[in-house]
Amino acid sequence: MQEFDHIQSLWQSHSVEVKISSDEMLSQAKKEVSGIKTRSLLNIAGMLISFASLVALLIFYPFTSWTTPAGLGIIIIAIAVSTFILYKDYKIISRNDFTQHPNEFLSQLKIYQLNKFSIYNKLYWFYAAAICLGFVLYFYEMLDNLELWFQIGITSFSVFWMALCATFLRKAYLKREKERLDLLIEKFERISSQFKEQP
């Protein structure tokens, strides 16, 4: 048993350095950057569709209480601000061609990472508070037209969904994005160092 522990400790202490060519790393990085850009564009498109739908609802649906348009207005403003911030972040990541300027792209990638996490840590709470306030004002009139059990169901689901998004889903998303961006930054640092080493 002691020999097995000794062999296991030797195995664990043995590290194998994997050499990957800069072309291979660039190819992997290109896929990851393309994935980040695609996810960013999909987020922006989803926000724009939500924005357009809510504006159409605000314009074309006849509301009787002032609270419903006020609630929709707050939600629309929150979505517009968030979409603008997402677009600015997308511009940061798509501004440079990383195959020609890996060092410049690396600095932009670090800025993108800082912006992304400041959005999800600070501005998220503004967004969540605005959405909650908007829904409260919106539901004030809309729930009045429904039966009591349906009112309780919609209110309970809304509270549950907001709590789930603010805690579990947000943290899981942040962790996954941080790992992706850290890995991508590490790859670009390796690529940059390999270019420096080449004569």
N, C-alpha and C positions, 0 to 999 in steps of 0.2 A: 504494500500500500504506500509505503514511504517513497519507493522508486517511482510509482505512478504520479504522486504529488510533485516530485522533483521534475519529471518529464513534462508534466502539465505546466509548471511554473516556467520551465525553459521555453516551452511552446508559446506561452502567453507573452513572454518577454521578447521573443523573436519578432521583429517587425520587418515586413517585406515592403520595400519601396517600389511602387509601381510607376514606371515611366510611361507617360502618355505623350505622344507627339503634339506639338502645338497645333497642327492641322486638325487632329482628332479632337483636341480640347475646344478649338474654335467651332468645329461642327456641333459638338454638344452644347456649347454656349449659344450658338445660333438658334438651336431648337428651343432652348429655355427662354431666350429673349423673345423669340417669336411667340411662345406660349404666354409670356407675361403681357405682350402687346395685344394678343387675341383676347385674353381674359379682361384686360382693361377696356378694350373696345366693346366687348359684350356687356360689361358693367355700364358703360356710358350709354349704349343702345337701350338697355333695359330701363335706365333712369329716364332717357328721353321719351320712351314709349309711355312710362308711368306719368311723366309730366304732361304729355299731349293728351292722354286719356283723362286726367284730372281737370285739365283746362277745358276740354270738351264738355265734361260733366258740369263744370261750373257755368259754362256759357249756355248750354242747351237744356239743362234740367230746371224746371221751375220750383224753387225752394220757397217755403212760406216763412221760415224763421231766419233771422240774421246770423244765427250761430253756425248754420251749415256752410254758407259761403265763406264765413270767417275761418272755420276749421279747414276747409279745402284750400283757402288762400295760404294759411300757415304751412300746410303740407306741401303745397306747390313751391313756396319759397324755399323750404328746407330741401326739397328735391333739386331745385335749380342751383342752389349754393353748392350742394354736394356734387352735382354733375359738373359744375365749373371747376371744382377742386380736382375731381377725377380727370378731367380733360387736361388741366395743367400738369398733373403727374404723368399722364400719358405722353405729353409733349417732351417732358424731361427724358423719358426712357427711349423715345423714338427720334430724338434730335440728332444723335451722332451715329455714324457708321462704325460699329465696333471693330470691324475687320481692318479698317484703315487707321483708326485712332483708339487702340485698346486702353491706353492710360486715361485719355479724356473720357471715354465711355465709363471706365471704372469710377472716376470721380462723380460722373452723373448718376451712376447706379447707386452710389453711397448716398447722394442727395435724395434720390427716389426712395431709398429705404427709410431714411429719416422722415421724409414727408409722409410716407405711407403709414408709419407707426404713430406719428403725431396726429394724423387724421383719425386713426382707429382708437387712439387713447384719449384725445382731448375733444376733437370735433364730433366724435361719435355721440357723446353725451348731449351736445347741442342738438344734433339730428334726432336722437331718440326722444328728447324732451319736446321738441317741436312736433314730431309725429304724434306723440301721445296727446299733447294739447290739441292738435288738429283733429285727432280722432274723437276726443271727448266732445269738442264743439260740434263736430259733424254728426256724431251719434245722438246728440241731444234731440234733434228733430227726427232723425231717421228711425231711431229705436221706438219713438212714440207710436209709430204706425204698426208695430209688431206686437205679438203676444208676449206675455211676461216670460215664459220659459225660453222663448227665442232671444229675448233681450238679455237674460241671464247667460245663455249659451254664448252669444256673440261677445259680451263683455268679458266673460271668463276666458274665452279663447284669446281675445286681444291681450289681456293681462298676461296670460301664460306665454303667448308668443313673444311679447316684448321682453319678458323676463328671460326666456330661453335665448333670445338673440343677444341680450345684453351680457349674459354670463357664459354659458357653455359654448354656443356657436361662435361668438366673437373671439373667445380665447383660443378655441381650436383653429379658427381661421388665421389668427395672428401667429400662432405657433408654426403652422404649416408654411405660411408666407415667409416668416423669418428664416426658417430652415432653407427654403428654396433660394431666397436672396443671399443668405450667408454662403451657401454652396456656390452660387453664381459669382459672387464677389471673390471667393477663394480661387475659382477657376481663372478669372481675369487677372488676379494677382500672379498666378502661376504663368499665365500666358505672357504677361508683361515682363516677368523675370526671365523667361526663356528668350524673349526677343532681346533683352539686354545682354544675355550671355552669348548670343550669336555674334560672331565677328562681322 
